[in-house]
């Protein structure tokens, strides 16, 4: 038996295949292809007269367990901008900090999907990251679900994968803070970074999607968190402020940050000495609050939120990763 995997590589030109340079040991994938047949129906017959090939569609999602190596390229393609600094070790840096923030343009990539069947892989070109949804739940590993759309696919010979050996992030390495202050008793935190990429932007003269890197629209960052319901602090903040006892007409936003600090890197420099993934949402509004009870079962408060652009930070979200790779 061989290996099942997804391989990825950034494209120089949209829709022009690149051989995989990185490989992800995914949990599952559901990337599907559709012929998009157009039905020919007329008044002359009750039956369909014919079916002709329509807009070809390929896309779907894959689920993965997150470590400090396997998520960086996907974050670059989801958000757009990345700034990298090293730990300053001489003569060779030992660890690097990669900071990802939204840009106005996004890159495309080629994806190889290998199911380990009959020595063939499916290669999808013109891929774009529609969204990345992170989920951090008590008693679990940090996971991500990645939604992608592509231009078209073909069959190729499989590449030889090399998987990251960095340990995944574990729930007890995670923490959530609000304005720099830790939030106690968080049981789950979920956040989705979503790009509005028009999957119906076909043009005359081509059955396949045109260059989607030139057609990126808006973005949304939203999520929810579950907290053990032991006090009314976040119900008050949902109302509008830390002291509110009823809904307010002026709402004070939160500054949420999810931080996972993993094992030690090769560096001894502070800030570079641990593998890290941190999601910074500097301006967040709570949309919903649910804290209902059932008999004498424990109560969990579920808070839905949406982030907006923060002019002070100059971003809607920033994801920081520390690892030992000089490039994302």
Order of alpha helices (4+ residues) and beta strands (2+ residues): beta-beta-beta-beta-beta-beta-beta-alpha-beta-beta-beta-beta-beta-beta-beta-beta-beta-beta-alpha-beta-beta-beta-beta
